[in-house]
Amino acid sequence: MDKTIDKTGDQSGLEERELIERCRSGQESAYEEFYREYSSKVYTLACRILGNTDWAKDATQEIFIKAFSGLTNFQYQSKISTWLYRIAVNQCRDMQRSQTRKREVSIESVSDNMESVSLLEQVENGKPSPSEEQHARQIRQKIIEAIERLPEEFRETIYLKEIEDLSYEEIGKIVGCRMGTVKSRIFRARELLQKELKDLYQEMIGGSVT
């Protein structure tokens, strides 16, 4: 069993390396494949950080322009996704600094990607009637809105951990923080979410939350 897992991982890494080398050689089809492979996740990450679909679209374009031009310098010291997310986070931070208007929150564009948030699962598992889809959508929206209201550094880390399922080490490389800082931010983000969603928890489990 272990050998099978190792071979699968090796095969995935080999295919990733081959794709990168094809991009480096200037193959247009490779650029298109690279974009198809990662654009959805990069766009969703941008939506989570920026809270605005139009800004996220612009950010995604800039992120891939920078990624394609920077592939020649990629040293295989981390996963390509980790390297790409680092570019994405930095680009989004740059855009946030340049924006002076009030941030608009986009819920619909990212709601489907929130299915795996642990807090969301906890709430939905406590629902008295899982078949009530409309009620479930309302719950998801409330949780997403709560995450969108988190400070930027908490929003970034909780997304990368809960949605992308990255390790603390990988998140640290992406956001430029030490592992201890990443763990602290994730802990604090979960704490803030639980506090903000106190009434929702109480409604779903029919008990009191202190």
Steps between C-alpha positions, in 0.01 A plus 500: 500500500779740591674433171187581307460832679863588441474419130188710469673793665809456283287484186314817596826681569647381173201620301516837678870536421443406135225763475728767645781407261262516206396849611862600528559384145223732382233247403169682477304184577697464824407852609136423432522175696672674791229765505221241490661308783537788745284795392185395687678465834696821450183691410317362803790595727493852353126519564551395860768762561358789297129437549421629154462293183611775261815564700558126520481464122752780453723351769487154340619640168790680665587194709537278195695762308746511789497121534574436133782752498639359823493130414855520368614573856295228671745275685273208603564577868126494567183384328410707197162571663673640810718722281195613299293575811783714632485709183121515533503618862759768426307623195176520698675689779634747245152551357350551844753768579416680176123489549337791681136411452303290744556127456203319352433147617423237240326197640363310202836465321663307782214323677553169321861491619402537865354152530810366672540767769512311829276748680243471223505122529450525874193717457348294221558176691292650781207596279177336606393461135786451249254478211407867531728631226378856519577514869843351435578771245404767751732346756788485250447865412511608863824312558660633181400854596659448842825382340497798263485732801816355650815713487710435190773291664243270661294475181804389299619236741161346579428470128832335418463259790132408486431523127834420338599262781860622498747426776607766747842501335354558154275779627798663667687507170201649321417779744860559608465409867656256742308183577420616852342816364294299251368270774416799717309672218300188418415445866394862534294486179309196624448667836360814337273296274359300788432819691339672201289194419388443857132559424517278193649213698233543763227493237634189332574285804214631709722565799681783665844617396717676752 
